[in-house]
Amino acid sequence: MKYPGLIKNKVLTQDGIKHQVKRWRLLGKKIVFTNGCFDILHEGHIEILSQAALSGDILIVGVNTDASVKRLKGQSRPVNNQSFRAMMLASLTIIDAVVLFDEDTPLELIREIEPDVLLKGGDYEQNQIVGAEDVVKAGGEVKIVPLVKGFSTSSLIQKIQEL
């Protein structure tokens, strides 16, 4: 790996992202936020992340911790631990920062970051997107990207179990 330090430096704490967002704001950057478990990275994730990256200058990705994923998806999840999932995402050049969050939703993180764009996949409607109201009130926008049919972590796990 040519740039392992660069990848690790993209995984920030919640305090770290707060300071980095201030720097980006001083530079006039348009900040985009999306979030998820990203347990097994697949084509649907890449499409959402690509669209998010095209929506602004800086892409911040919130990632549920292992404890959060277990509460949301059950005790057999996640397949990959939070450190690996964060590093995997940080290795993508389209992502500028990755932040783990332990809550069931990223609401507090969204309120801290105050993104210009909040982006989620098409399995949500705007009134279901956590933080959408806060982002719109602050003058930002909410974008929904259509899902890539046939790709979900749950469906991939099911296919493997059927083999």
Sequence and secondary structure as in RCSB ss.txt:
>XXXX:A:sequence
MKYPGLIKNKVLTQDGIKHQVKRWRLLGKKIVFTNGCFDILHEGHIEILSQAALSGDILIVGVNTDASVKRLKGQ
SRPVNNQSFRAMMLASLTIIDAVVLFDEDTPLELIREIEPDVLLKGGDYEQNQIVGAEDVVKAGGEVKIVPLVKG
FSTSSLIQKIQEL
>XXXX:A:secstr
   HHHHHHTEE HHHHHHHHHHHHHTT  EEEEEE  SS  HHHHHHHHHHHHTSSEEEEEEE HHHHHHHH T
T  SS HHHHHHHHHTSTT  EEEEE SSS HHHHHHH  SEEEEETTS GGGSTTHHHHHHTT EEEEE   TT
  HHHHHHHHHH 
